[in-house]
Amino acid sequence: MDKILLLNGPNLNLLGKREPDVYGSTTLKQLEEKIVSLGESNDAEIVCFQSNHEGEIIDKLQEANEIGVTGIIFNPGAFTHYSYAIRDAIAGIQVPVIEVHISNVHSREAFRHTSVIAPVSVGQIVGLGMFGYELAFQALIKRKKGRE
């Protein structure tokens, strides 16, 4: 059975309330329930974690190897653009990470155009709303089965 970490960074606990014109009306709880359900129907366990604290995210990434995680769906939020510590944590684990962003970061403010996470991720999905999380899940499952 696959074990996938659904990891969300700062301010994503405000989904459904914060800038719904950008991020939609789906709450974090609803998103997690959807991905957990998707996991159940594909014989995969989903572990959900959200934090506004960089160190907690790093701890969770480092723990991934120890708890048998086979893939990580990660929306690093604003940490995308400047957290070399998170970037280094990803580089230091042997678990594939797919970076996900709800909005199209490339069509927003210039500071959002650069990701320090992308070079150490196996892929990046941006601008497809909550569907991006589902695509990341599918990509991790196919990758694990050798059907990249």
Helices and strands as residue ranges (DSSP letters): E 2-8, G 12-14, H 20-23, H 28-40, E 44-50, H 54-66, E 71-75, G 77-81, H 84-91, E 97-101, G 105-107, G 110-113, G 118-120, E 123-126, H 131-144
